[in-house]
Structures are given as structure tokens and as C-alpha cells.
Amino acid sequence: NDTMKVDSHLPIDVTLLYGNGDKVPDQSILETMGGRDIIISTQGMVSVKFRIREVSMKHENRKFCLRFSCQEQSYMTKIVTPVISTDMTVIRHKLKIRPSPLFPSVWYKDEGGRDKFINVDAILEDQNRN
């Protein structure tokens, strides 16, 4: 039926996939926080925290996604449909450009000449914004 199943103790499998749906061979790079059993709230929602310990660059710049499904031994396997997250690129550092007040809003580069450039203040940030 179409009623939402809430306040249930539902064992969930979280599987790391590539963006094209192929299973990542080394599942140990996926770390889920909070244990394997997930409680569905009265609103039918659940929050899962996770960490992927390798960057996309180590996987030929492929994107990752997560598949959430009921564990095989659960009677709910035939009732609950698996869901796949949107794909994501995992990076370790981010190049961030801090524009100065003198930074022009529109800029054109003429042909040739090394004197035609804009100075930018760039920083490399990690996940802690350091």
C-alpha cells in the first residue's frame, strides 16, 4: 500500500558505486557513522553521515554515488525499493580565488605581451577550510 512505514528499526546496506552504477571494488573506503541499523523518523526521513576515504582522482576521476537498500536477510527487502544518491566528485583540496576590491568585473586579454595579466590572491583549502 502507499502508507509510509515510520518508527521502524530497518537494517540498511550502504554500497559505494561509481556514477555509472558499477560497484566500487574496495568498499572499505566508505565509512558510515552511527552504525548499520538506521531508524526512520516519524516524518519518514533519515540522516546518514558518511566519509569516502579516497579522492575521485585515485579512481580515474570517476564520480561516486551511494545505494541504500534493505539488508538481504530483512523481510522488508521485497517491500522497500533501493535508492541511489546523486553522483559526487570527492576532492581533497579546493582552489579558492579571493577577489580584491581592484579586481575588474570584465577583463579582456589582447594578443601577446606578458604585461597583460591580472594579479589574483588564491588559496588552497582542505575540508577544514585551512
Protein Blocks (a to p, Z undefined) as FASTA:
>chain_A
ZZdcehiacddddddddfkopacfblmlpccehijbdcddfkopacdddddfbdfklnoo
pacdddddddfklmklmmpccdddddddddfbdcdddddfklcfbdcddeehjklccddd
dddddfkoZZ
